[in-house]
Amino acid sequence: MTSETETSTGGWELKTSRRWLADSVELLSSMRFAISLLTLISIASIIGTVLKQNEPMTNYVNQFGPFWFEVFSKLNLYAVYSTWWFLVIMGFLVVSTSLCLLRNAPKMLKDMRSWRENVREQSLRNFHHKAEWRVDISRAALTAQTLARVTANGYKTKVVEKENATLIAAKQGAANKWGYIFAHASIVIICLGGLLDSDLPIRIQKLLFNKTPFVGNGVIAQIPEQHRLGLGNPTFRGNTLIPEGSSSSTAIISQQEGVLIQDLPFTIQLKRFIIDYYSTGMPKLFASEVVVTDHENGKVFPATIKVNEPLIYRGVAVYQSSFEDGGSKLKVTGYPMQGAAHAAFSLQGEVGNTTPLAASGKNADYTVEWSGFRAFNVENMAKNGQDVRAVNPNQGLSSSFDKHLGSAAKSANNKDLKNVGPSVQYKLRDRNGQAREYHNYMQPVLVDGAYVFLAGMRESPADQFRFLRIPADDNDTVDEWMRLRAAILNPQLRELAAQRYAQRALPEARDGVSALRAQLQASALKGLTIFAGDGQDAGYIAVSKFLERIPAQDQEKAADIFMKIMNGSMWDLWQIAREKEGLKPVELDEKHGRFLQLATNAISDAFFYGAPVYLQLQGFDEVKASVLQVTRSPGKNIVYFGCLLLVLGVFSMFYIRERRVWIWIKSEDDGGAHAIMAMSSQRKTLDFEKEFEVFKQQLLQAGPSQK
């Protein structure tokens, strides 16, 4: 016997003369259509999880290239959950599931109330789980006895008198049908809550009230009304950045074409931003101490907003999202990367603003855009091991030449997190609008056993910073490196250094020494000149290209000789540069030898730094800003309710088993009674088999003679 409420994958067969309407309703209400929609939503959710959503468009261009960027953009994959096609799928899923529910729920509710007493004696014999027995007691006595035992097993019963027979109909677990109803209703409720919390209300306002995103810069209070959303907006999710001591009464809602301004029913003033750290230096607490002022009634009250502890007021939830710089005042020293070292200049800036770089006529074409400042940086130093060069430092060199370089490109071995002190981040933009981004640390950092100043550079936001390592001198400054860098670019000082190196290497005045000294001087001068560069190649790249012109069998020996001569002449060049400025020569020891090696590596890497100046942070007046996420999500509670129904539905379907029992009792001619029992369940499991056997034995305890 099959259940009359057994479902199928077909849809609602509407009785109408319009065939297209009947077919449309059947398709929309069918299980196969709903499953297809769920599959599409799952695929879209996977895309939205793998592909970062709502990132700047330049990031996607850098990641996928122009061709695939356009393809993905046409499909709106950069904001999957707010695309028109995703919302349409959600809408159809709501309609389809609702129709399925309307079609099956009434029949299920009717079946839950039904006792299915319209059975016959012969139909019970067709059940797989059945039993027959005869007892020597009357039909009425057996009915009473059986009814008591069935009721004791938790079954609800109904006694129906038939012609010359009594039928006991019993059922248990009829609430299993609620599982189907709850599960399908939960899908509808969750989708409705999701649609309510999506940007569908904003899309409707853009369509009906001509709201358009704002593009460009401007004062928020002066942005026209067509770019603003009113207090009646039912749902939104935006961000507001508030520096310490400032306030905000609006939130910024990002759109692909620009931003929309969402007015809030209150003003938030940031009194103080608090950040605490673990012993490892990692942040453990972000908190904003704020004062809230209600626009309607003037109510003013303080509040503290922490991560996972939002402020909820007037139906708006304010979450602690992150923190940024709020306009810190910076004091910077600029060192020209071309020309004399003593041409350093002072510069002041404010994060979020720009400063003309007017230290010289050439640098006047540049503008500094101060984009960030951090007073506390916890870094994995292994990440800072990347060299600023865009090429392989060993390309075209023999293995023997590589051992002389000690390149800054080698990764640091220490991977522990360390606080490396304050840092400043900025962009240098030329008059053509081209810009590179730089990230410089204020204090020297211990890398590979030596203290160096890290100066990061990247050409696009999608790239990782690559760091130039400038060795710190005896006074923990970059002055000595800048002095040596300026000297290597001075032809007169290079010639003097080559002469002094040759004199120091061959001090004796013997026959033939003068000629050797002249050759050594010429070799030293050529090495320094090659290293200084010819405007195209410089540093170790220029040296490697020079050595590649030597026969392969002689390259190893030539590399050893070349590096020894150049290292020696670089020492003399350093001393000459100090003498020129009236400073005493440094002592020739291991410490200064290590500094010279690192300085030479940094000079080679500096040709790829790509900036006319190196800006070193000297002081700051920090101003912190809190980034708060402001949301109104009325669909959240609806989604929670839907999730509760889903849990109840799944529990009901999997853990509540519907069982039905029919017992047909009729009188025998000798005064005894004959009984037929049949039992059914939607799921035939081992537990059901055991339950049937136990139930059958209980009914046969009166000492029947079983057939």
Summary of the structure (lengths in Angstrom):
residues: 707
radius of gyration: 41.2
end to end distance: 22.2
largest distance: 148.6
contacts: 2142
relative contact order: 0.14
helix: 41%
strand: 28%
